[in-house]
């Protein structure tokens, strides 16, 4: 794998972990800040998945498989 592929895979994995953590915090704390923080992750992961599809990049290569922003981050 190239350095770019490694970077993007690591970035995707980290974002997914942070997003799921933000979801847990938003559910526990139920405040506007945590809800807004989660919404940001929803938008970023949605965009990355849409762009991957447009460029023909499998989500597995970005470690963004197994997460559906509309199901898992709302």
N, CA, C and O of each residue as an XYZ file, in Angstrom:
296
protein
N       0.833     -1.185      0.000
C       0.000      0.000      0.000
C       0.876      1.246      0.000
O       1.962      1.266      0.578
N       0.377      2.277     -0.659
C       1.117      3.538     -0.683
C       0.899      4.300      0.617
O       0.002      3.982      1.398
N       1.718      5.290      0.830
C       1.582      6.112      2.030
C       0.213      6.803      2.047
O      -0.364      7.003      3.116
N      -0.306      7.166      0.879
C      -1.620      7.811      0.803
C      -2.736      6.849      1.191
O      -3.671      7.223      1.900
N      -2.634      5.625      0.728
C      -3.631      4.622      1.091
C      -3.604      4.355      2.586
O      -4.656      4.244      3.217
N      -2.423      4.252      3.152
C      -2.304      4.039      4.596
C      -2.876      5.218      5.373
O      -3.581      5.040      6.366
N      -2.563      6.415      4.911
C      -3.075      7.620      5.564
C      -4.599      7.648      5.541
O      -5.232      7.881      6.570
N      -5.192      7.412      4.367
C      -6.642      7.470      4.241
C      -7.331      6.365      5.031
O      -8.391      6.598      5.611
N      -6.763      5.192      5.063
C      -7.342      4.103      5.855
C      -7.289      4.444      7.340
O      -8.272      4.249      8.056
N      -6.160      4.946      7.805
C      -6.031      5.320      9.210
C      -6.986      6.466      9.555
O      -7.607      6.461     10.618
N      -7.099      7.431      8.668
C      -8.018      8.549      8.882
C      -9.460      8.059      8.972
O     -10.199      8.472      9.865
N      -9.862      7.188      8.063
C     -11.214      6.651      8.085
C     -11.503      5.890      9.361
O     -12.563      6.055      9.965
N     -10.565      5.060      9.770
C     -10.739      4.275     10.996
C     -10.852      5.188     12.215
O     -11.713      4.981     13.071
N      -9.995      6.185     12.293
C     -10.022      7.117     13.423
C     -11.311      7.917     13.448
O     -11.916      8.087     14.506
N     -11.740      8.414     12.286
C     -12.993      9.168     12.237
C     -14.183      8.311     12.650
O     -15.075      8.775     13.360
N     -14.191      7.071     12.206
C     -15.290      6.176     12.572
C     -15.309      5.950     14.087
O     -16.373      5.991     14.705
N     -14.156      5.715     14.677
C     -14.083      5.519     16.129
C     -14.541      6.776     16.876
O     -15.319      6.688     17.826
N     -14.060      7.935     16.447
C     -14.444      9.191     17.092
C     -15.942      9.459     16.942
O     -16.587      9.945     17.870
N     -16.486      9.140     15.774
C     -17.911      9.374     15.531
C     -18.775      8.505     16.440
O     -19.764      8.979     16.998
N     -18.405      7.242     16.588
C     -19.180      6.361     17.453
C     -19.052      6.772     18.915
O     -19.999      6.632     19.690
N     -17.880      7.280     19.290
C     -17.706      7.814     20.639
C     -18.579      9.056     20.835
O     -19.190      9.227     21.889
N     -18.636      9.913     19.824
C     -19.479     11.112     19.901
C     -20.951     10.730     20.028
O     -21.709     11.398     20.730
N     -21.353      9.662     19.353
C     -22.740      9.183     19.458
C     -23.035      8.759     20.895
O     -24.082      9.104     21.441
N     -22.123      8.017     21.506
C     -22.315      7.585     22.888
C     -22.403      8.768     23.838
O     -23.258      8.794     24.723
N     -21.517      9.751     23.658
C     -21.563     10.943     24.520
C     -22.851     11.717     24.338
O     -23.427     12.204     25.311
N     -23.313     11.838     23.091
C     -24.551     12.577     22.822
C     -25.749     11.883     23.469
O     -26.670     12.543     23.949
N     -25.733     10.551     23.481
C     -26.836      9.811     24.085
C     -26.813      9.949     25.609
O     -27.864     10.021     26.246
N     -25.625      9.986     26.182
C     -25.502     10.087     27.641
C     -25.790     11.504     28.125
O     -26.557     11.699     29.067
N     -25.174     12.490     27.479
C     -25.244     13.863     27.967
C     -26.484     14.630     27.518
O     -26.954     15.520     28.227
N     -27.009     14.297     26.361
C     -28.216     14.941     25.828
C     -28.159     16.464     25.921
O     -29.061     17.097     26.469
N     -27.075     17.048     25.373
C     -26.997     18.503     25.326
C     -26.703     18.955     23.899
O     -26.335     18.149     23.044
N     -26.869     20.245     23.656
C     -26.726     20.775     22.301
C     -25.296     20.653     21.774
O     -25.096     20.382     20.590
N     -24.317     20.847     22.627
C     -22.934     20.752     22.173
C     -22.636     19.361     21.638
O     -22.124     19.224     20.527
N     -22.948     18.329     22.407
C     -22.652     16.964     21.979
C     -23.478     16.569     20.764
O     -23.000     15.814     19.916
N     -24.698     17.059     20.662
C     -25.518     16.786     19.471
C     -24.912     17.439     18.237
O     -24.886     16.835     17.166
N     -24.423     18.666     18.377
C     -23.777     19.354     17.262
C     -22.471     18.700     16.872
O     -22.153     18.599     15.687
N     -21.717     18.258     17.850
C     -20.454     17.557     17.615
C     -20.714     16.284     16.812
O     -19.992     15.986     15.860
N     -21.732     15.546     17.194
C     -22.116     14.326     16.472
C     -22.562     14.656     15.051
O     -22.231     13.926     14.117
N     -23.304     15.741     14.877
C     -23.758     16.135     13.541
C     -22.582     16.412     12.616
O     -22.647     16.119     11.422
N     -21.519     16.970     13.157
C     -20.322     17.210     12.359
C     -19.711     15.912     11.857
O     -19.320     15.818     10.693
N     -19.626     14.916     12.721
C     -19.104     13.616     12.292
C     -20.025     12.965     11.266
O     -19.553     12.334     10.321
N     -21.321     13.114     11.443
C     -22.278     12.587     10.464
C     -21.981     13.172      9.092
O     -21.935     12.444      8.101
N     -21.783     14.468      9.034
C     -21.542     15.146      7.763
C     -20.220     14.715      7.139
O     -20.162     14.451      5.938
N     -19.178     14.640      7.927
C     -17.857     14.287      7.401
C     -17.847     12.848      6.879
O     -17.349     12.591      5.783
N     -18.383     11.930      7.644
C     -18.376     10.533      7.202
C     -19.283     10.343      5.994
O     -18.946      9.587      5.082
N     -20.426     11.017      5.976
C     -21.301     10.951      4.800
C     -20.571     11.447      3.560
O     -20.625     10.810      2.508
N     -19.891     12.583      3.681
C     -19.161     13.156      2.550
C     -18.047     12.229      2.087
O     -17.887     12.005      0.887
N     -17.279     11.691      3.021
C     -16.197     10.791      2.635
C     -16.728      9.550      1.918
O     -16.123      9.083      0.953
N     -17.858      9.015      2.389
C     -18.434      7.848      1.736
C     -18.963      8.194      0.347
O     -18.791      7.417     -0.593
N     -19.598      9.343      0.211
C     -20.114      9.769     -1.098
C     -18.972      9.986     -2.092
O     -19.064      9.580     -3.250
N     -17.903     10.624     -1.635
C     -16.760     10.864     -2.509
C     -16.078      9.553     -2.890
O     -15.656      9.386     -4.034
N     -15.968      8.636     -1.955
C     -15.375      7.331     -2.261
C     -16.188      6.640     -3.351
O     -15.627      6.076     -4.291
N     -17.500      6.687     -3.221
C     -18.351      6.067     -4.241
C     -18.152      6.743     -5.597
O     -18.050      6.065     -6.620
N     -18.096      8.064     -5.607
C     -17.924      8.801     -6.859
C     -16.594      8.470     -7.539
O     -16.510      8.455     -8.767
N     -15.558      8.205     -6.742
C     -14.240      7.894     -7.293
C     -14.006      6.385     -7.439
O     -12.925      5.960     -7.848
N     -15.008      5.590     -7.109
C     -14.882      4.139     -7.250
C     -13.958      3.504     -6.228
O     -13.333      2.479     -6.501
N     -13.871      4.113     -5.048
C     -13.009      3.572     -3.984
C     -13.882      2.757     -3.027
O     -14.824      3.298     -2.448
N     -13.590      1.483     -2.855
C     -14.366      0.676     -1.913
C     -14.233      1.235     -0.491
O     -13.143      1.625     -0.073
N     -15.326      1.270      0.232
C     -15.309      1.799      1.600
C     -14.359      1.023      2.497
O     -13.813      1.583      3.448
N     -14.152     -0.254      2.210
C     -13.236     -1.059      3.004
C     -11.817     -0.498      2.962
O     -11.091     -0.570      3.953
N     -11.422      0.057      1.824
C     -10.076      0.619      1.699
C      -9.890      1.846      2.572
O      -8.761      2.200      2.914
N     -10.989      2.502      2.938
C     -10.936      3.694      3.782
C     -11.346      3.397      5.220
O     -11.413      4.300      6.054
N     -11.619      2.129      5.504
C     -12.104      1.707      6.825
C     -13.411      2.408      7.184
O     -13.702      2.624      8.361
N     -14.196      2.762      6.172
C     -15.494      3.399      6.408
C     -16.647      2.461      6.079
O     -17.782      2.903      5.900
N     -16.359      1.185      6.000
C     -17.412      0.197      5.825
C     -18.003     -0.117      7.199
O     -17.369      0.135      8.224
N     -19.184     -0.653      7.218
C     -19.806     -1.058      8.478
C     -20.399      0.083      9.279
O     -20.806     -0.116     10.424
N     -20.457      1.270      8.705
C     -21.091      2.400      9.375
C     -21.993      3.109      8.367
O     -21.580      3.435      7.255
N     -23.214      3.333      8.782
C     -24.183      4.075      7.974
C     -24.507      5.344      8.754
O     -25.177      5.273      9.785
N     -24.049      6.497      8.288
C     -24.266      7.725      9.054
C     -25.739      7.984      9.399
O     -26.051      8.449     10.495
N     -26.627      7.684      8.471
C     -28.057      7.927      8.743
C     -28.643      6.957      9.755
O     -29.650      7.259     10.394
N     -28.037      5.824      9.902
C     -28.502      4.846     10.889
C     -27.728      4.955     12.198
O     -28.311      4.905     13.281
N     -26.418      5.103     12.089
C     -25.563      4.989     13.269
C     -25.179      6.308     13.928
O     -24.698      6.316     15.061
N     -25.390      7.435     13.224
C     -24.916      8.707     13.771
C     -26.014      9.755     13.926
O     -25.746     10.957     13.928
N     -27.226      9.292     14.052
C     -28.346     10.218     14.289
C     -29.039      9.816     15.561
O     -30.013     10.453     15.962
